[in-house]
Amino acid sequence: MSALVLALAMTLLASVADGASGLPSGQRAKASADTRWEPGHSKAGRAKVEAQRERRAQVRGARFRAFHDRILGAQPVLSYRGAADPTVARYAGGWVAISTGPGAPRAVAPAPGGPWTNIPSALTVQPSWAISGRYWASDLVQVGGVWLLYFSAEVAGLGIDGRCIGVATATDPTGAFVPDETPLVCPKQAATPRAYDRIKRRGKDLPVAGVIDPDHFKDKGGKQYLTYRTQSTPSTIRIVELPDTGRPVGSARSSELVRRGGVIENPTLLRRGRQYLLLTSEGDFRKCGYKTTFRRSASLLDWSRAKRQVLVDSKKSGLCGPGGADLSTGPNGEPLLFFHAWTCPELGGNCPSGTTYNRDNLYDARRSMFAATLRFTSRQSPRIAAYVTPILPPPPPPTPTPTPTVSVSPTTTVSAAPRP
């Protein structure tokens, strides 16, 4: 009985409230759905909100995205040919750059901005375990007075474009490099000699594929490491400790640092204070959406809590597909970032988006090399400080105009004009 009385009382109260509102139930529901809670603002806050509304009205309601580190106007420092996935090192004669391509194409310059000049390729001798001389995304470093070139080469047993990582040595970075006959990193399924790192701890959910994008890293304690990417997707970034010489001696086991369902590649490590920075490229390198990202971690081997952030992409730079980054040093020891982006000479500048350039080959598209100085925030996050201005070679000297000669026939008599 008490329950029935309580129900009748609740019904009576609801009817009274409905009558007080003066709206039918359907309109009351709509009014409730349209009601938005707006927080209280100070006078300055209300002015800011009003300014935002005015800006949105000017662009018909479009949302604004502010990039505080957006810098436009980058110009390629090497564009007369392709320079994909560049690795750049400073040596006694200036700077030397090696890029993806047959024999590892190479160029030198007196300054990071150029002018860059081609010299013979770095790897004219192919290792016996490789089946082609097309080398991808090399890394050039000096260890103990010896120049080392880490590279990835195509091998048998891993499918189309399946690759392993090797190392070559030279006493001069502009001279000929001689490859080691033992691979540095190579899955056991490959038809090659036993490698230093056979990737024994590869997850069972990862496809059997090759390895690419080697990058050398030396920690403050003196230990040396090599980071690289596993091919196919999901793709991973792995790390293995190296001997003091940086070359394969014995064997070692690598460990996984980062994994993504899509493409993550071109790892580059840097240490700033107590923070490690891992730079990578993500996306399809053939498209303008390809970008350079970074992560920060207090541990070299644990990146599970590291947050991915964008360093350079098309929105921040106006470039098409900025990626394949490598770290080097400038004339005063400042950190330099070298990377590639698609340029279209037939259009006179950067390539437009919406095209798969490596496949369509429109507008004479190529991956040109860019350079930028880096700055770091208080939390050691990298930012582009400024792009390096290209230094063009001087124009060739003008061709001298030949002096016209007058031929005189032997039968012709030349008389001097009479003086006035």
MIDRENNU-196065 format. One record per residue (C-alpha): residue in one letter; x, y, z. Coordinates in nm, 4 decimals. Layout:
<rs>
r code:A; east:X; north:Y; up:Z $
...
</rs>
This chain:
<rs>
r code:M; east:0.0000; north:0.0000; up:0.0000 $
r code:S; east:0.2841; north:0.2391; up:0.0880 $
r code:A; east:0.4503; north:0.1701; up:-0.2452 $
r code:L; east:0.1302; north:0.2595; up:-0.4318 $
r code:V; east:0.1021; north:0.5866; up:-0.2425 $
r code:L; east:0.4651; north:0.6739; up:-0.3216 $
r code:A; east:0.4091; north:0.6068; up:-0.6922 $
r code:L; east:0.1027; north:0.8288; up:-0.7030 $
r code:A; east:0.2937; north:1.1084; up:-0.5287 $
r code:M; east:0.5801; north:1.0921; up:-0.7811 $
r code:T; east:0.3359; north:1.1059; up:-1.0730 $
r code:L; east:0.1640; north:1.4105; up:-0.9252 $
r code:L; east:0.4958; north:1.5946; up:-0.8799 $
r code:A; east:0.6008; north:1.5217; up:-1.2389 $
r code:S; east:0.2748; north:1.6559; up:-1.3781 $
r code:V; east:0.3111; north:1.9744; up:-1.1765 $
r code:A; east:0.6641; north:2.0268; up:-1.3092 $
r code:D; east:0.5464; north:1.9720; up:-1.6672 $
r code:G; east:0.2735; north:2.2285; up:-1.6258 $
r code:A; east:0.5177; north:2.4813; up:-1.4812 $
r code:S; east:0.7478; north:2.4501; up:-1.7806 $
r code:G; east:0.4687; north:2.5362; up:-2.0207 $
r code:L; east:0.6168; north:2.3088; up:-2.2923 $
r code:P; east:0.4920; north:1.9816; up:-2.4359 $
r code:S; east:0.7057; north:1.6782; up:-2.3533 $
r code:G; east:0.8544; north:1.6570; up:-2.7060 $
r code:Q; east:0.9725; north:2.0192; up:-2.7021 $
r code:R; east:1.1092; north:1.9776; up:-2.3499 $
r code:A; east:1.3232; north:1.6830; up:-2.4695 $
r code:K; east:1.4557; north:1.8860; up:-2.7629 $
r code:A; east:1.5366; north:2.1839; up:-2.5429 $
r code:S; east:1.7226; north:1.9572; up:-2.3035 $
r code:A; east:1.9271; north:1.8051; up:-2.5886 $
r code:D; east:2.0152; north:2.1480; up:-2.7275 $
r code:T; east:2.1284; north:2.2831; up:-2.3924 $
r code:R; east:2.5091; north:2.3087; up:-2.3620 $
r code:W; east:2.7026; north:2.3563; up:-2.0447 $
r code:E; east:2.9390; north:2.6490; up:-2.0711 $
r code:P; east:3.2028; north:2.7029; up:-1.8028 $
r code:G; east:3.2414; north:3.0396; up:-1.6398 $
r code:H; east:3.5155; north:3.2628; up:-1.7785 $
r code:S; east:3.6990; north:3.5643; up:-1.6544 $
r code:K; east:3.6794; north:3.8852; up:-1.8513 $
r code:A; east:4.0004; north:3.7972; up:-2.0371 $
r code:G; east:3.8724; north:3.4445; up:-2.0960 $
r code:R; east:3.5453; north:3.5688; up:-2.2433 $
r code:A; east:3.7397; north:3.8004; up:-2.4748 $
r code:K; east:3.9526; north:3.5083; up:-2.5929 $
r code:V; east:3.6459; north:3.2906; up:-2.6581 $
r code:E; east:3.4814; north:3.5735; up:-2.8523 $
r code:A; east:3.7948; north:3.6226; up:-3.0616 $
r code:Q; east:3.7988; north:3.2492; up:-3.1435 $
r code:R; east:3.4343; north:3.2660; up:-3.2515 $
r code:E; east:3.5084; north:3.5604; up:-3.4790 $
r code:R; east:3.8013; north:3.3780; up:-3.6426 $
r code:R; east:3.5880; north:3.0681; up:-3.7005 $
r code:A; east:3.3158; north:3.2815; up:-3.8534 $
r code:Q; east:3.5651; north:3.4316; up:-4.0966 $
r code:V; east:3.6553; north:3.0871; up:-4.2285 $
r code:R; east:3.3004; north:2.9514; up:-4.2153 $
r code:G; east:3.3419; north:2.7496; up:-3.8990 $
r code:A; east:3.6710; north:2.5744; up:-3.9817 $
r code:R; east:3.8802; north:2.4751; up:-3.6832 $
r code:F; east:4.2229; north:2.6262; up:-3.6317 $
r code:R; east:4.5363; north:2.4202; up:-3.5702 $
r code:A; east:4.8289; north:2.6182; up:-3.4422 $
r code:F; east:5.1835; north:2.4897; up:-3.5036 $
r code:H; east:5.4119; north:2.6899; up:-3.2801 $
r code:D; east:5.7155; north:2.5278; up:-3.4427 $
r code:R; east:5.5986; north:2.5608; up:-3.8032 $
r code:I; east:5.8779; north:2.6875; up:-4.0285 $
r code:L; east:5.8329; north:2.7148; up:-4.4046 $
r code:G; east:6.0638; north:2.8043; up:-4.6906 $
r code:A; east:6.3037; north:2.5084; up:-4.6840 $
r code:Q; east:6.5177; north:2.4725; up:-4.9961 $
r code:P; east:6.7049; north:2.1543; up:-5.0923 $
r code:V; east:7.0813; north:2.1592; up:-5.0516 $
r code:L; east:7.1244; north:1.8701; up:-5.2977 $
r code:S; east:6.8643; north:1.8452; up:-5.5716 $
r code:Y; east:7.0387; north:1.7910; up:-5.9050 $
r code:R; east:6.9885; north:1.4181; up:-5.8432 $
r code:G; east:6.8012; north:1.2027; up:-5.5951 $
r code:A; east:6.9494; north:1.1716; up:-5.2445 $
r code:A; east:6.7103; north:0.9405; up:-5.0600 $
r code:D; east:6.7786; north:0.8334; up:-4.6991 $
r code:P; east:7.0964; north:1.0407; up:-4.6690 $
r code:T; east:7.3692; north:0.9786; up:-4.4164 $
r code:V; east:7.6047; north:1.2762; up:-4.3756 $
r code:A; east:7.9325; north:1.2884; up:-4.1828 $
r code:R; east:8.1910; north:1.5578; up:-4.1285 $
r code:Y; east:8.5511; north:1.4808; up:-4.2193 $
r code:A; east:8.8756; north:1.6728; up:-4.2700 $
r code:G; east:8.7760; north:1.7882; up:-4.6190 $
r code:G; east:8.4210; north:1.9012; up:-4.5352 $
r code:W; east:8.1069; north:1.6892; up:-4.5432 $
r code:V; east:8.0341; north:1.3644; up:-4.7254 $
r code:A; east:7.6856; north:1.2311; up:-4.8011 $
r code:I; east:7.5862; north:0.8763; up:-4.8994 $
r code:S; east:7.2346; north:0.7901; up:-5.0154 $
r code:T; east:7.0198; north:0.4993; up:-5.1316 $
r code:G; east:7.1005; north:0.3637; up:-5.4756 $
r code:P; east:7.3319; north:0.1419; up:-5.6817 $
r code:G; east:7.6763; north:0.1264; up:-5.5230 $
r code:A; east:7.5706; north:0.3742; up:-5.2494 $
r code:P; east:7.5889; north:0.7098; up:-5.4370 $
r code:R; east:7.8156; north:0.9673; up:-5.2755 $
r code:A; east:7.8764; north:1.3442; up:-5.2828 $
r code:V; east:8.1035; north:1.5888; up:-5.0970 $
r code:A; east:8.0734; north:1.9555; up:-5.0048 $
r code:P; east:8.2786; north:2.2199; up:-4.8196 $
r code:A; east:7.9721; north:2.3166; up:-4.6105 $
r code:P; east:7.6379; north:2.1555; up:-4.5183 $
r code:G; east:7.4625; north:2.3858; up:-4.7635 $
r code:G; east:7.6959; north:2.2847; up:-5.0459 $
r code:P; east:7.7807; north:2.3132; up:-5.3177 $
r code:W; east:7.7598; north:1.9327; up:-5.3377 $
r code:T; east:7.9629; north:1.7464; up:-5.5991 $
r code:N; east:7.9346; north:1.3830; up:-5.6993 $
r code:I; east:8.2268; north:1.1493; up:-5.6378 $
r code:P; east:8.2499; north:0.7735; up:-5.7130 $
r code:S; east:8.0079; north:0.5497; up:-5.5247 $
r code:A; east:8.1157; north:0.4130; up:-5.1879 $
r code:L; east:8.0553; north:0.0397; up:-5.2425 $
r code:T; east:8.1938; north:-0.0618; up:-5.5781 $
r code:V; east:8.2754; north:-0.4120; up:-5.4440 $
r code:Q; east:7.9712; north:-0.6256; up:-5.3673 $
r code:P; east:7.9836; north:-0.8657; up:-5.0673 $
r code:S; east:7.9677; north:-1.2324; up:-5.1656 $
r code:W; east:7.6498; north:-1.2894; up:-4.9595 $
r code:A; east:7.4532; north:-1.0189; up:-5.1473 $
r code:I; east:7.2705; north:-1.0820; up:-5.4749 $
r code:S; east:7.2594; north:-0.7203; up:-5.5953 $
r code:G; east:7.4494; north:-0.3965; up:-5.5589 $
r code:R; east:7.1475; north:-0.1795; up:-5.4699 $
r code:Y; east:7.2073; north:-0.0519; up:-5.1187 $
r code:W; east:6.9455; north:0.1129; up:-4.8997 $
r code:A; east:6.9676; north:0.3717; up:-4.6216 $
r code:S; east:7.3324; north:0.3415; up:-4.5167 $
r code:D; east:7.4973; north:0.4951; up:-4.2094 $
r code:L; east:7.8488; north:0.6431; up:-4.2116 $
r code:V; east:8.0500; north:0.6768; up:-3.8885 $
r code:Q; east:8.4103; north:0.6795; up:-3.7700 $
r code:V; east:8.5100; north:0.4304; up:-3.5008 $
r code:G; east:8.8646; north:0.4139; up:-3.3683 $
r code:G; east:9.0106; north:0.5984; up:-3.6675 $
r code:V; east:8.8394; north:0.3672; up:-3.9178 $
r code:W; east:8.5422; north:0.4726; up:-4.1270 $
r code:L; east:8.2520; north:0.2269; up:-4.1155 $
r code:L; east:7.9624; north:0.2162; up:-4.3593 $
r code:Y; east:7.6625; north:0.0156; up:-4.2417 $
r code:F; east:7.4324; north:-0.0827; up:-4.5294 $
r code:S; east:7.1493; north:-0.3194; up:-4.6229 $
r code:A; east:7.1828; north:-0.5440; up:-4.9279 $
r code:E; east:6.9462; north:-0.7843; up:-5.1007 $
r code:V; east:6.9968; north:-1.1536; up:-5.0203 $
r code:A; east:6.8502; north:-1.4883; up:-5.1223 $
r code:G; east:6.5998; north:-1.6749; up:-4.9077 $
r code:L; east:6.3916; north:-1.3812; up:-4.7810 $
r code:G; east:6.1647; north:-1.3099; up:-5.0777 $
r code:I; east:6.1548; north:-1.0056; up:-5.3034 $
r code:D; east:6.3750; north:-0.7247; up:-5.1697 $
r code:G; east:6.4533; north:-0.9228; up:-4.8549 $
r code:R; east:6.7697; north:-0.7720; up:-4.7095 $
r code:C; east:7.0435; north:-0.8168; up:-4.4527 $
r code:I; east:7.2733; north:-0.5625; up:-4.2906 $
r code:G; east:7.6483; north:-0.5564; up:-4.3453 $
r code:V; east:7.9396; north:-0.3266; up:-4.2746 $
r code:A; east:8.2248; north:-0.1998; up:-4.4937 $
r code:T; east:8.5475; north:-0.0244; up:-4.3928 $
r code:A; east:8.7737; north:0.2460; up:-4.5344 $
r code:T; east:9.0513; north:0.4717; up:-4.4094 $
r code:D; east:8.9064; north:0.7706; up:-4.5948 $
r code:P; east:8.5294; north:0.8380; up:-4.6267 $
r code:T; east:8.5824; north:0.9487; up:-4.9859 $
r code:G; east:8.7764; north:0.6344; up:-5.0773 $
r code:A; east:8.6631; north:0.2833; up:-5.1675 $
r code:F; east:8.4909; north:0.0811; up:-4.8926 $
r code:V; east:8.5571; north:-0.2912; up:-4.8562 $
r code:P; east:8.2634; north:-0.4969; up:-4.7207 $
r code:D; east:8.3013; north:-0.7656; up:-4.4553 $
r code:E; east:8.2203; north:-1.1162; up:-4.5763 $
r code:T; east:8.0103; north:-1.1834; up:-4.2648 $
r code:P; east:7.6693; north:-1.0155; up:-4.2348 $
r code:L; east:7.6095; north:-0.8078; up:-3.9249 $
r code:V; east:7.2343; north:-0.8644; up:-3.8905 $
r code:C; east:7.0537; north:-1.1339; up:-4.0858 $
r code:P; east:6.7660; north:-1.3766; up:-4.0081 $
r code:K; east:6.8620; north:-1.7411; up:-3.9994 $
r code:Q; east:6.6278; north:-1.8116; up:-4.2948 $
r code:A; east:6.8552; north:-1.6139; up:-4.5308 $
r code:A; east:7.1011; north:-1.7934; up:-4.7588 $
r code:T; east:7.4070; north:-1.6195; up:-4.6112 $
r code:P; east:7.6905; north:-1.6973; up:-4.3711 $
r code:R; east:7.5944; north:-1.6979; up:-4.0031 $
r code:A; east:7.5356; north:-1.3387; up:-3.8925 $
r code:Y; east:7.6420; north:-1.1605; up:-3.5736 $
r code:D; east:7.2739; north:-1.0985; up:-3.4864 $
r code:R; east:7.0287; north:-1.3636; up:-3.6140 $
r code:I; east:6.7228; north:-1.2034; up:-3.4504 $
r code:K; east:6.6487; north:-1.5046; up:-3.2321 $
r code:R; east:6.4056; north:-1.3130; up:-3.0123 $
r code:R; east:6.1766; north:-1.2116; up:-3.2962 $
r code:G; east:5.8105; north:-1.2381; up:-3.1920 $
r code:K; east:5.6128; north:-1.5281; up:-3.3379 $
r code:D; east:5.3495; north:-1.2813; up:-3.4598 $
r code:L; east:5.6039; north:-1.1063; up:-3.6832 $
r code:P; east:5.6491; north:-1.2177; up:-4.0448 $
r code:V; east:5.9765; north:-1.3735; up:-4.1513 $
r code:A; east:6.1418; north:-1.0888; up:-4.3408 $
r code:G; east:6.4692; north:-0.9040; up:-4.3797 $
r code:V; east:6.6240; north:-0.6063; up:-4.1998 $
r code:I; east:6.7075; north:-0.2544; up:-4.3218 $
r code:D; east:6.7955; north:0.0991; up:-4.2070 $
r code:P; east:7.1032; north:0.0429; up:-3.9846 $
r code:D; east:7.2149; north:0.3284; up:-3.7598 $
r code:H; east:7.5144; north:0.3414; up:-3.5249 $
r code:F; east:7.4825; north:0.4888; up:-3.1742 $
r code:K; east:7.7520; north:0.5447; up:-2.9119 $
r code:D; east:7.6343; north:0.6009; up:-2.5551 $
r code:K; east:7.8095; north:0.8252; up:-2.3033 $
r code:G; east:7.9621; north:0.5246; up:-2.1308 $
r code:G; east:8.1367; north:0.4226; up:-2.4531 $
r code:K; east:7.9135; north:0.1279; up:-2.5411 $
r code:Q; east:7.8162; north:0.1050; up:-2.9071 $
r code:Y; east:7.4864; north:-0.0105; up:-3.0511 $
r code:L; east:7.3168; north:-0.0630; up:-3.3849 $
r code:T; east:6.9478; north:0.0101; up:-3.4382 $
r code:Y; east:6.7565; north:-0.1160; up:-3.7402 $
r code:R; east:6.4114; north:-0.1946; up:-3.8770 $
r code:T; east:6.2553; north:-0.5350; up:-3.9513 $
r code:Q; east:6.0916; north:-0.5447; up:-4.2936 $
r code:S; east:5.7217; north:-0.6050; up:-4.3657 $
r code:T; east:5.4407; north:-0.5129; up:-4.1241 $
r code:P; east:5.3978; north:-0.5023; up:-3.8345 $
r code:S; east:5.7389; north:-0.3347; up:-3.8414 $
r code:T; east:5.9704; north:-0.3035; up:-3.5438 $
r code:I; east:6.2770; north:-0.1084; up:-3.4396 $
r code:R; east:6.5426; north:-0.3260; up:-3.2761 $
r code:I; east:6.8781; north:-0.2654; up:-3.1075 $
r code:V; east:7.1893; north:-0.4801; up:-3.0639 $
r code:E; east:7.5113; north:-0.4019; up:-2.8784 $
r code:L; east:7.8256; north:-0.3925; up:-3.0924 $
r code:P; east:8.1872; north:-0.4849; up:-3.0191 $
r code:D; east:8.4334; north:-0.2001; up:-2.9638 $
r code:T; east:8.5354; north:-0.2153; up:-3.3298 $
r code:G; east:8.1761; north:-0.1796; up:-3.4504 $
r code:R; east:8.2221; north:-0.4905; up:-3.6651 $
r code:P; east:8.0806; north:-0.8456; up:-3.6303 $
r code:V; east:8.2823; north:-1.0626; up:-3.3915 $
r code:G; east:8.1119; north:-1.3636; up:-3.2375 $
r code:S; east:7.7373; north:-1.3298; up:-3.1845 $
r code:A; east:7.4853; north:-1.1193; up:-2.9956 $
r code:R; east:7.1113; north:-1.0968; up:-2.9383 $
r code:S; east:6.9035; north:-0.7942; up:-3.0213 $
r code:S; east:6.5899; north:-0.6680; up:-2.8479 $
r code:E; east:6.2798; north:-0.4855; up:-2.9686 $
r code:L; east:6.2386; north:-0.1156; up:-2.8880 $
r code:V; east:5.9239; north:-0.0040; up:-3.0744 $
r code:R; east:5.6550; north:-0.1767; up:-3.2783 $
r code:R; east:5.3844; north:-0.0377; up:-3.5066 $
r code:G; east:5.1194; north:-0.2021; up:-3.7179 $
r code:G; east:5.2173; north:0.0179; up:-4.0100 $
r code:V; east:5.5607; north:0.1297; up:-4.1268 $
r code:I; east:5.8165; north:0.2662; up:-3.8828 $
r code:E; east:6.1754; north:0.2898; up:-4.0093 $
r code:N; east:6.4990; north:0.4895; up:-4.0312 $
r code:P; east:6.5818; north:0.4837; up:-3.6571 $
r code:T; east:6.8344; north:0.7368; up:-3.5266 $
r code:L; east:6.9333; north:0.7599; up:-3.1596 $
r code:L; east:7.0559; north:1.0648; up:-2.9701 $
r code:R; east:7.1200; north:1.1276; up:-2.6012 $
r code:R; east:7.0479; north:1.4629; up:-2.4382 $
r code:G; east:7.1322; north:1.4704; up:-2.0673 $
r code:R; east:6.9377; north:1.1854; up:-1.9081 $
r code:Q; east:6.6990; north:1.1549; up:-2.1997 $
r code:Y; east:6.7314; north:0.9305; up:-2.5028 $
r code:L; east:6.5710; north:1.0484; up:-2.8262 $
r code:L; east:6.4650; north:0.8058; up:-3.0971 $
r code:L; east:6.3960; north:0.9613; up:-3.4371 $
r code:T; east:6.2040; north:0.7526; up:-3.6906 $
r code:S; east:6.0180; north:0.7840; up:-4.0205 $
r code:E; east:5.6571; north:0.6692; up:-4.0465 $
r code:G; east:5.4137; north:0.6126; up:-4.3311 $
r code:D; east:5.4503; north:0.5455; up:-4.7039 $
r code:F; east:5.7740; north:0.6998; up:-4.8308 $
r code:R; east:5.6206; north:0.7397; up:-5.1765 $
r code:K; east:5.3599; north:0.9892; up:-5.0558 $
r code:C; east:5.3570; north:1.3367; up:-4.9023 $
r code:G; east:5.2170; north:1.1992; up:-4.5753 $
r code:Y; east:5.5550; north:1.0421; up:-4.4911 $
r code:K; east:5.6968; north:1.2159; up:-4.1829 $
r code:T; east:5.9742; north:1.2255; up:-3.9226 $
r code:T; east:5.8719; north:1.1503; up:-3.5641 $
r code:F; east:6.0497; north:1.1247; up:-3.2299 $
r code:R; east:6.0121; north:0.9651; up:-2.8882 $
r code:R; east:6.1787; north:1.0372; up:-2.5529 $
r code:S; east:6.2777; north:0.7831; up:-2.2903 $
r code:A; east:6.4885; north:0.7769; up:-1.9754 $
r code:S; east:6.5858; north:0.4170; up:-2.0553 $
r code:L; east:6.7720; north:0.3051; up:-2.3645 $
r code:L; east:6.6016; north:-0.0341; up:-2.3756 $
r code:D; east:6.2499; north:0.0500; up:-2.2533 $
r code:W; east:6.0297; north:0.2673; up:-2.4765 $
r code:S; east:5.6960; north:0.1244; up:-2.3667 $
r code:R; east:5.5816; north:0.4556; up:-2.2152 $
r code:A; east:5.7348; north:0.6827; up:-2.4791 $
r code:K; east:5.4904; north:0.9085; up:-2.6606 $
r code:R; east:5.5264; north:0.9596; up:-3.0331 $
r code:Q; east:5.5521; north:1.3215; up:-3.1487 $
r code:V; east:5.5979; north:1.4778; up:-3.4921 $
r code:L; east:5.9230; north:1.6561; up:-3.5693 $
r code:V; east:5.8774; north:1.7307; up:-3.9403 $
r code:D; east:5.5786; north:1.6636; up:-4.1627 $
r code:S; east:5.4074; north:1.8327; up:-4.4552 $
r code:K; east:5.1909; north:2.0520; up:-4.2283 $
r code:K; east:5.4844; north:2.1874; up:-4.0284 $
r code:S; east:5.7241; north:2.2312; up:-4.3186 $
r code:G; east:5.5248; north:2.2547; up:-4.6391 $
r code:L; east:5.7432; north:1.9751; up:-4.7807 $
r code:C; east:5.6260; north:1.6533; up:-4.9446 $
r code:G; east:5.7175; north:1.3446; up:-4.7413 $
r code:P; east:6.0052; north:1.4675; up:-4.5191 $
r code:G; east:6.1759; north:1.1559; up:-4.3831 $
r code:G; east:6.4830; north:0.9332; up:-4.3898 $
r code:A; east:6.6507; north:1.1610; up:-4.1341 $
r code:D; east:7.0097; north:1.1403; up:-4.0131 $
r code:L; east:7.1939; north:1.3414; up:-3.7469 $
r code:S; east:7.5249; north:1.5161; up:-3.8061 $
r code:T; east:7.7164; north:1.8211; up:-3.6804 $
r code:G; east:7.7539; north:2.1691; up:-3.8260 $
r code:P; east:8.0586; north:2.3954; up:-3.8592 $
r code:N; east:8.0342; north:2.5036; up:-3.4928 $
r code:G; east:7.9344; north:2.1654; up:-3.3539 $
r code:E; east:7.5618; north:2.2408; up:-3.3645 $
r code:P; east:7.3290; north:1.9445; up:-3.4272 $
r code:L; east:7.2184; north:1.9154; up:-3.7886 $
r code:L; east:6.9324; north:1.7126; up:-3.9290 $
r code:F; east:6.9638; north:1.5882; up:-4.2868 $
r code:F; east:6.6571; north:1.4353; up:-4.4514 $
r code:H; east:6.4909; north:1.3915; up:-4.7863 $
r code:A; east:6.1625; north:1.5204; up:-4.9337 $
r code:W; east:6.0020; north:1.4935; up:-5.2757 $
r code:T; east:6.0756; north:1.7773; up:-5.5184 $
r code:C; east:5.9377; north:1.8137; up:-5.8698 $
r code:P; east:6.1737; north:2.0065; up:-6.1005 $
r code:E; east:5.9103; north:2.0233; up:-6.3752 $
r code:L; east:5.6920; north:2.2224; up:-6.1339 $
r code:G; east:5.9807; north:2.4308; up:-6.0035 $
r code:G; east:5.9530; north:2.3306; up:-5.6372 $
r code:N; east:5.7986; north:2.0862; up:-5.3902 $
r code:C; east:5.5773; north:1.8081; up:-5.5170 $
r code:P; east:5.2011; north:1.8350; up:-5.4575 $
r code:S; east:5.0167; north:1.5779; up:-5.2498 $
r code:G; east:4.7814; north:1.3119; up:-5.3837 $
r code:T; east:5.0340; north:1.1149; up:-5.5896 $
r code:T; east:5.2426; north:0.8024; up:-5.5364 $
r code:Y; east:5.5665; north:0.9418; up:-5.6727 $
r code:N; east:5.7964; north:0.6423; up:-5.6697 $
r code:R; east:5.5456; north:0.4591; up:-5.8872 $
r code:D; east:5.3964; north:0.7267; up:-6.1135 $
r code:N; east:5.7233; north:0.9180; up:-6.1768 $
r code:L; east:5.5420; north:1.2428; up:-6.2462 $
r code:Y; east:5.7064; north:1.5836; up:-6.2837 $
r code:D; east:6.0560; north:1.4275; up:-6.2801 $
r code:A; east:5.9997; north:1.3702; up:-5.9052 $
r code:R; east:6.2999; north:1.2887; up:-5.6884 $
r code:R; east:6.3886; north:1.2760; up:-5.3199 $
r code:S; east:6.6169; north:1.5744; up:-5.2671 $
r code:M; east:6.8276; north:1.6354; up:-4.9564 $
r code:F; east:6.7432; north:1.9077; up:-4.7051 $
r code:A; east:6.9299; north:2.0206; up:-4.3935 $
r code:A; east:6.8208; north:2.1984; up:-4.0745 $
r code:T; east:6.9683; north:2.3023; up:-3.7420 $
r code:L; east:6.7984; north:2.1650; up:-3.4315 $
r code:R; east:6.7094; north:2.3257; up:-3.1020 $
r code:F; east:6.5839; north:2.1503; up:-2.7893 $
r code:T; east:6.3158; north:2.2416; up:-2.5383 $
r code:S; east:6.3622; north:2.2264; up:-2.1609 $
r code:R; east:6.2345; north:1.8678; up:-2.1781 $
r code:Q; east:6.4893; north:1.7846; up:-2.4517 $
r code:S; east:6.2308; north:1.7596; up:-2.7280 $
r code:P; east:6.3837; north:1.8471; up:-3.0658 $
r code:R; east:6.2529; north:2.1289; up:-3.2829 $
r code:I; east:6.3582; north:2.2703; up:-3.6186 $
r code:A; east:6.5445; north:2.5952; up:-3.5456 $
r code:A; east:6.6160; north:2.6956; up:-3.9059 $
r code:Y; east:6.6712; north:2.5380; up:-4.2435 $
r code:V; east:7.0158; north:2.5478; up:-4.3995 $
r code:T; east:7.0342; north:2.7749; up:-4.7019 $
r code:P; east:7.1709; north:2.5988; up:-5.0110 $
r code:I; east:7.4995; north:2.7225; up:-5.1529 $
r code:L; east:7.4864; north:2.6901; up:-5.5278 $
r code:P; east:7.7996; north:2.6321; up:-5.7339 $
r code:P; east:7.9326; north:2.9373; up:-5.9160 $
r code:P; east:7.8133; north:2.9703; up:-6.2742 $
r code:P; east:8.0529; north:2.8485; up:-6.5399 $
r code:P; east:8.2732; north:3.1182; up:-6.6938 $
r code:P; east:8.1295; north:3.2672; up:-7.0099 $
r code:T; east:8.2489; north:3.1255; up:-7.3368 $
r code:P; east:8.4908; north:3.3757; up:-7.4939 $
r code:T; east:8.3635; north:3.5345; up:-7.8123 $
r code:P; east:8.5970; north:3.4474; up:-8.1016 $
r code:T; east:8.7694; north:3.7464; up:-8.2663 $
r code:P; east:8.6601; north:3.7746; up:-8.6305 $
r code:T; east:8.9421; north:3.7362; up:-8.8808 $
r code:V; east:8.9612; north:3.8916; up:-9.2251 $
r code:S; east:9.1060; north:3.6705; up:-9.4915 $
r code:V; east:9.2939; north:3.8538; up:-9.7697 $
r code:S; east:9.3196; north:3.7019; up:-10.1172 $
r code:P; east:9.6722; north:3.6977; up:-10.2680 $
r code:T; east:9.5412; north:3.8738; up:-10.5791 $
r code:T; east:9.3772; north:4.1476; up:-10.3766 $
r code:T; east:9.5638; north:4.4784; up:-10.3583 $
r code:V; east:9.5050; north:4.6786; up:-10.0437 $
r code:S; east:9.5820; north:5.0472; up:-10.0815 $
r code:A; east:9.6126; north:5.2867; up:-9.7974 $
r code:A; east:9.3615; north:5.5664; up:-9.7819 $
r code:P; east:9.5088; north:5.9051; up:-9.8744 $
r code:R; east:9.5678; north:6.1400; up:-9.5877 $
r code:P; east:9.3622; north:6.4518; up:-9.5899 $
</rs>
